[in-house]
Amino acid sequence: MLVDRLWHSRDRADVARLEAQARLIAAYEERRWPRRPSSIAELIRHLMDQHGLTRADMAPILGTPSRVSEMLRGKKGLSVAMVQRLRARFHVPADLLLPAPEKAPAVRLRHRRRVGLGR
């Protein structure tokens, strides 16, 4: 395979070719298997798994056992205090713990004409 052949080369042309090939492979993989953002509940379950924690262990961080359950089912969001406690406990950036911003709906041009902004 081309990548195997270029991997250990010190020739500048081979290194440049390997970098270009890596970009092509990454673009192909992203197009073929796009990443979807994890939900906050999935992230918390992952952190719990990585640290060997149970739902009961999460109660001091998220509030009550019922709140932990609601959070892990995706029924409730995190408060600012919960985000701070999760950041302190797991050393993760706050932006991972906040919901993704919603996209604004597209504006249709035909509506502009109705309100007198078009021709």
Secondary structure, 3 states (H helix, E strand, C coil): CHHHHHHCCCCHHHHHHHHHHHHHHHHHHHHHCCCCCCCHHHHHHHHHHHHCCCHHHHHHHHCCHHHHHHHHCCCCCCCHHHHHHHHHHHCCCHHHHCCCCCCCCCCCHHHHHHCCCCC
